[in-house]
Each structure stands twice: as C-alpha cells, then as structure tokens.
C-alpha cells in the first residue's frame, strides 16, 4: 500500500485509555513501536522474528518478552490473514486519513484537468460536491464492545449518500448534539455509527434547527424616535455627532434684552420649521 506521510494522533484518547495507563514504561514503548509499524504498513506482523527491528532487539526471545499480555491485548488478527494483526482504533484513524488525502488529491486533479466545454454542455454536468467528513467522524461517539468499535465501517459508507450542504450541516448538527448527550457515558451503550447514519440521526437534530441556507436574515428596521420638543431633538442630533450650528432660539453672550426676549418667544412650531429647513439644506 502507498506510504502515507502522516497519521493523526489523538492524544486525549491515548491518555484516557485505561489499558495504556496500566502499562509499564517498557510496555508503552513496545506498544508505540508497534503502532508506528501499523501507521507505515497498515498492519503489524504476528511473527516475532519480523518485529526485532521495530522493537530494537536482537533475538526472538527478547521480542516475546516485550510482547506482554497487556500489549497483545491492544491488537487483533485479520480474519482473512492470521499472520497479520492490527489495532482497531488506529485502523479507523488510518482510514480517515487516507480518505482525506484521497479527496484532496481528487480535488486537485479536477481543478487542473477539467476539460474546457461549451457553456451549454458545462451547465448540464453536475459535479458531486466534495465534503470533509472529518468533523462528523471525529465528533461521533464510538460504540465499543469488548474493546472493539462496532458499526464504524457501515457508517462511513453511508456518508457518501450526503449530496447537499444542507444535508451535511444537518448530520453534523445531529452528531454534535448526540455527542453532548453521551459525554461521559459507557461506550458500550452508544448507538453504532452505522445505525446512527441510517436513521437514528433524525432524533438528535437540535430542536428548532435550520440549515444555514434556510436561515433568513431579517433586514434591520431602524427605530423611529419621537421627541417631545424640537430642542430635545436638536440636542439628540448633536449627541449623535451631527455638526449643527446653534439654532436661533439659543441665547448668545452678545444678546441685548430685546434679542433675548425674541429668542425666548419662539414657538415650538417655529423651532420645528427652522430645524426641518436646516437639516434639508444646512448650507442655506
């Protein structure tokens, strides 16, 4: 198989694994070395002789000493090839990694090798949208029984039937909602990924959920403010940053008694008329 340049490592899964917590330092090193072999080749050989190089020892006896029951417990043999074994959790991560790399490669290939077509022909071809299912698979709680994940492959195969962005967003919302509900619960009683993607996801779509495409953004309605007096309106406009000259009813330091009396005698109607005319043509 092609060598992958990287494999994701979920440190929280590692730290919360009770089996790893019970291992000695030597067992942890052995376990990690076997996982690296699986990351590279996709499997771990059963024959101790094939593992001497990976475990940095020089005899089969030393390999057998390092392969303690706690280490061997983390691996199982392929049903169709008893000479190879694998770690189930790492197999899932490898599958996700390979799928992501394949999608990336296909997207690049489409981008650079897409044939030039006439508008009429191009408009008749509908490309299948490409989705990154990583957020769904990472959020989905894994049902584990006797140390094995159940129904994972079936769930992965059902993801390909998601054909629109709305469907993708809805499934992701359901998975995240289910994950919150099952947080801290026994993995043995989780819904398998296969059954979840078949039909159970419907029960976990958040109440009132709407896909982003269906959420209407209502236009902002500006509130109409009613002022009791024209002076109150004028002061409010100034407070909002409008550069207004002093209105004729404002007293000035140079005013004589007659002018002071004239300003004070302006009616509310006269003030409103002046402010309206000024706002419509401030340079008049």
C-alpha positions as MATLAB code, in Angstrom:
seq = 'XXXXXXXXXXXXXXXXXXXXXXXXXXXXXXXXXXXXXXXXXXXXXXXXXXXXXXXXXXXXXXXXXXXXXXXXXXXXXXXXXXXXXXXXXXXXXXXXXXXXXXXXXXXXXXXXXXXXXXXXXXXXXXXXXXXXXXXXXXXXXXXXXXXXXXXXXXXXXXXXXXXXXXXXXXXXXXXXXXXXXXXXXXXXXXXXXXXXXXXXXXXXXXXXXXXXXXXXXXXXXXXXXXXXXXXXXXXXXXXXXXXXXXXXXXXXXXXXXXXXXXXXXXXXXXXXXXXXXXXXXXXX';
ca = [
       0.000    0.000    0.000;
       1.124    3.604   -0.546;
       3.052    5.118    2.345;
       1.115    7.947    3.981;
       3.193   10.973    5.068;
       1.386   11.357    8.379;
      -1.235    9.826   10.649;
      -3.258   11.791   13.173;
      -2.608   11.125   16.843;
      -5.490   11.720   19.256;
      -3.645   12.372   22.499;
      -6.828   12.554   24.563;
      -7.813    9.016   23.504;
      -4.316    7.841   24.434;
      -4.333    9.491   27.856;
      -7.834    8.256   28.707;
      -7.117    4.653   27.668;
      -7.146    2.576   30.859;
      -5.067   -0.176   29.280;
      -2.269    2.269   28.465;
      -2.492    3.706   31.962;
      -1.756    0.252   33.423;
       1.289   -0.357   31.222;
       4.879   -0.077   32.382;
       7.233    2.336   30.633;
       8.702   -0.591   28.676;
       5.252   -1.774   27.614;
       4.295    1.740   26.488;
       7.415    1.904   24.328;
       6.687   -1.506   22.818;
       3.061   -0.627   22.155;
       4.008    2.672   20.497;
       6.636    0.978   18.291;
       4.021   -1.494   17.048;
       1.566    1.338   16.347;
       4.215    3.112   14.256;
       4.699   -0.101   12.240;
       0.957   -0.171   11.570;
       0.977    3.514   10.621;
       3.546    2.737    7.936;
       2.391   -0.664    6.612;
      -1.228   -0.829    7.726;
      -0.618   -3.901    9.885;
       1.711   -5.468   12.466;
       3.312   -8.879   11.741;
       2.422  -11.697   14.110;
       5.791  -13.460   13.658;
       8.172  -12.234   16.412;
      11.126  -12.506   14.039;
       9.647   -9.783   11.846;
       9.412   -7.445   14.829;
      13.031   -7.489   16.027;
      13.973   -4.403   14.014;
      10.865   -2.454   15.090;
      11.498   -3.223   18.777;
      15.272   -2.665   18.552;
      16.210   -6.111   19.905;
      18.387   -8.904   18.540;
      16.520  -12.101   19.389;
      13.094  -13.649   19.103;
      13.169  -14.390   22.831;
      13.542  -10.694   23.596;
      10.597   -9.872   21.308;
       8.438  -12.429   23.103;
       9.422  -10.925   26.451;
       8.344   -7.468   25.315;
       5.022   -8.689   23.899;
       3.257   -8.903   27.255;
      -0.458   -9.717   27.549;
      -1.202   -6.012   28.120;
       0.467   -5.127   24.806;
      -1.002   -8.011   22.806;
      -4.457   -7.152   24.117;
      -4.398   -3.997   22.008;
      -4.175   -5.927   18.724;
      -6.331   -8.457   16.883;
      -5.679  -10.629   13.853;
      -7.248  -10.042   10.467;
      -9.993  -12.592    9.843;
      -8.639  -13.362    6.392;
      -4.922  -13.304    7.278;
      -3.824  -14.760   10.598;
      -0.196  -13.691   10.036;
      -1.076  -10.017   10.459;
      -2.675   -8.086   13.300;
      -3.915   -4.536   13.842;
      -5.072   -2.013   16.402;
      -8.741   -1.199   15.761;
      -8.639    2.477   16.823;
      -5.561    3.163   14.718;
      -7.192    1.414   11.759;
     -10.079    3.883   11.975;
      -7.689    6.845   12.080;
      -5.732    5.497    9.111;
      -8.959    5.082    7.152;
      -9.981    8.665    7.875;
      -6.503    9.948    6.964;
      -6.402    8.039    3.684;
      -9.889    9.222    2.752;
      -8.947   12.854    3.415;
      -5.796   12.521    1.308;
      -7.753   10.857   -1.496;
     -10.340   13.647   -1.532;
      -7.601   16.256   -1.587;
      -5.881   14.507   -4.488;
      -9.135   14.220   -6.447;
      -9.939   17.893   -5.886;
      -6.517   18.957   -7.158;
      -6.873   16.657  -10.159;
     -10.296   18.076  -11.018;
      -9.038   21.622  -10.668;
      -6.169   21.201  -13.122;
      -7.503   18.624  -15.557;
     -11.100   19.758  -16.016;
     -11.750   19.840  -19.794;
     -12.881   23.040  -21.482;
     -16.514   22.671  -22.515;
     -19.101   24.852  -24.117;
     -21.425   26.706  -21.739;
     -24.414   24.579  -22.755;
     -22.585   21.316  -22.092;
     -20.933   22.590  -18.931;
     -24.235   23.685  -17.458;
     -25.669   20.187  -17.958;
     -22.954   18.496  -15.876;
     -23.458   18.470  -12.114;
     -20.322   17.605  -10.160;
     -20.839   15.684   -6.930;
     -19.987   18.092   -4.102;
     -16.938   17.160   -2.019;
     -17.321   17.182    1.757;
     -14.777   16.825    4.517;
     -16.387   14.224    6.769;
     -13.644   14.579    9.369;
     -15.750   16.836   11.664;
     -18.532   14.190   11.651;
     -16.283   11.188   12.295;
     -14.298   12.982   14.991;
     -17.415   14.127   16.854;
     -19.287   10.802   16.608;
     -19.079    8.756   19.844;
     -17.716    5.272   19.071;
     -19.712    2.304   20.281;
     -17.204   -0.129   21.796;
     -17.934   -3.657   22.945;
     -15.224   -5.976   24.249;
     -12.681   -3.377   23.185;
     -13.854   -3.273   19.565;
     -15.661   -0.485   17.726;
     -18.947   -1.657   16.236;
     -20.658   -0.435   13.068;
     -17.973    2.055   12.099;
     -17.346    0.942    8.510;
     -21.071    0.861    7.789;
     -21.425    4.430    8.999;
     -18.519    5.581    6.840;
     -20.072    4.006    3.757;
     -23.364    5.831    4.388;
     -21.654    9.230    4.400;
     -21.317    9.068    0.605;
     -25.084    9.485    0.258;
     -24.866   13.029    1.640;
     -25.240   15.100   -1.501;
     -26.007   18.673   -0.404;
     -24.530   21.178    2.017;
     -27.844   21.306    3.883;
     -27.756   17.528    4.464;
     -24.137   17.702    5.603;
     -24.826   20.527    8.086;
     -27.872   18.706    9.452;
     -25.971   15.420   10.030;
     -23.108   17.288   11.690;
     -25.510   19.142   13.991;
     -27.153   15.832   14.950;
     -23.798   14.153   15.659;
     -22.591   17.026   17.837;
     -25.874   17.088   19.747;
     -25.675   13.315   20.318;
     -22.041   13.594   21.438;
     -23.031   16.181   24.064;
     -25.783   13.887   25.316;
     -23.479   10.846   25.552;
     -20.500   12.641   27.078;
     -19.089   10.565   29.932;
     -21.452    7.630   29.247;
     -20.488    3.973   28.769;
     -19.323    3.479   25.140;
     -20.939    0.041   25.069;
     -24.354    1.683   25.008;
     -23.625    4.281   22.330;
     -25.579    3.987   19.078;
     -23.345    2.448   16.440;
     -22.224    4.800   13.672;
     -23.959    2.566   11.125;
     -27.369    2.734   12.826;
     -26.945    6.419   13.593;
     -26.348    7.337    9.961;
     -29.160    5.034    8.747;
     -31.962    6.665   10.650;
     -31.215    7.461   14.298;
     -29.649   10.837   13.467;
     -33.143   12.252   12.895;
     -33.894   12.039   16.633;
     -30.887   14.149   17.529;
     -31.263   17.127   15.214;
     -31.417   20.063   17.675;
     -34.882   21.463   18.277;
     -35.577   24.448   16.053;
     -32.539   23.715   13.882;
     -32.481   25.237   10.422;
     -29.712   24.785    7.842;
     -27.719   27.949    7.291;
     -29.142   28.273    3.764;
     -32.672   28.464    5.189;
     -31.970   30.984    7.901;
     -33.338   34.303    6.707;
     -31.571   37.424    7.830;
     -34.268   39.930    8.526;
     -33.429   43.485    7.410;
     -32.649   45.771   10.271;
     -35.532   48.101   10.970;
     -34.467   51.439   12.265;
     -36.484   52.564   15.237;
     -38.419   55.795   14.918;
     -37.693   58.040   17.872;
     -40.352   60.503   18.933;
     -39.068   63.640   20.663;
     -41.195   65.694   22.997;
     -39.725   69.032   21.874;
     -37.702   70.369   18.969;
     -34.904   71.321   21.346;
     -34.742   67.751   22.628;
     -34.423   66.531   19.019;
     -31.713   69.087   18.278;
     -29.641   68.075   21.318;
     -30.043   64.396   20.436;
     -28.734   65.045   16.904;
     -25.722   66.824   18.311;
     -25.082   63.928   20.715;
     -25.047   61.552   17.715;
     -22.242   63.572   16.163;
     -24.105   65.832   13.738;
     -22.330   69.162   13.327;
     -25.123   71.701   13.750;
     -24.860   75.426   14.220;
     -26.634   76.999   17.157;
     -30.378   77.441   16.435;
     -31.922   80.937   16.608;
     -33.582   80.243   19.951;
     -30.239   79.630   21.709;
     -29.175   82.714   23.741;
     -25.805   84.268   22.923;
     -23.441   86.201   25.183;
     -23.715   89.325   22.994;
     -27.533   89.404   23.012;
     -29.306   92.548   24.191;
     -32.544   92.444   26.178;
     -34.723   92.744   23.062;
     -32.970   89.848   21.275;
     -33.129   87.689   24.384;
     -36.875   88.294   24.519;
     -37.283   87.427   20.806;
     -35.414   84.135   21.188;
     -37.457   83.183   24.244;
     -40.723   83.954   22.451;
     -40.165   81.459   19.558;
     -42.967   78.922   19.449;
     -42.475   75.157   19.140;
     -43.863   75.344   15.615;
     -41.294   77.997   14.605;
     -38.457   75.929   16.106;
     -39.569   72.790   14.280;
     -39.864   74.649   10.976;
     -36.345   76.069   11.359;
     -34.796   72.687   12.240;
     -36.525   70.949    9.316;
     -35.333   73.596    6.830;
     -31.798   73.498    8.288;
     -31.488   69.700    8.096;
     -32.705   69.713    4.478;
     -30.239   72.442    3.455;
     -27.620   73.131    6.147;
     -25.638   75.448    3.851;
     -28.565   77.797    3.129;
];
